[in-house]
Amino acid sequence: HMQGNKNIDLLSSNMFELGYRNKITSNLSIDIVGYTIKTENYTGLIAGRTDQTPESFPLIMETHFQIQNIPLWIQQNGITFSVNYLSRSFQLKPFITFQQTAVHDYSRWYNTAEALPNPFNMDPAQNNINSGKGIEMDHKFTPSAYGGLFANYKLKKFNINLNSYYMSRHKFYHSDNLFYTDGRGIGDIKGKMIINGRISFSPVRQVTIFVNAKNLLNNTAMEHYRTDIT
C-alpha cells in the first residue's frame, strides 16, 4: 500500500565559499577558493508496518510504503587552486580541486522499526532508517582530486590547443551492494587523465582547416560504474 506524504522537505544544499585572487604580474594571476557544502533532506521509499486484513481466512497482508525524508546528510569540504598565464600568443590555465566528503547518519536500511522481518533484514527493530544516527564515514563515490588544464599557443596562422581533465581513483557503490556482501555492486574507478588536442590553420580569416585528436594518452579506463571504455 503506497501512501502519499505532503510533509516532504525538498533536498537542499547550503554552501559557503571563501576566495582569494592575486594578479602577480600583468599576465599571471592565481585563484584560491575554499568551500563547504552541507546537503540534507534526502528521501527514500520506506517500508512500514504490515497489517493483516482481514484477520480470518483468506489471509491478506498489506505493507505500508511511503516516501519519507531520511536522517542522512552529507558534508563536503574542498579547495581549488587555479593559475592563469596569458601573453600575446600563449595561454596556460591549470586548476586542481581537492575535496573530502563525509556521510552522516547513514543507514543502509529503508524500513521503519515496525516493519516485518524479511530475508534481507531479520531484525527491523535494530536495522532501520534511524540505525545510522551518530555515524560518520568517508564518502568514497567522489574523487578526492579533480583537475584540468587548458593550453593554447598561437603562431601566426597556426593555433595549437591542448585541454585535459584528471580525476583520482574512487569507488562506486551500486544498490546491489545494499543486499549482498559478496562484493557485488562495487565499481573500482581508476584514476584517469584525458588529454585532447587541436591544431588549426587559417590561410585567410574566413577559412580554418583543423585536426582534432581525442584521448592522446589512449586511456581507456571506465569513468563510471559498468560504463563502456572510452
Disulfide bonds with the S-S distance in Angstrom:
none
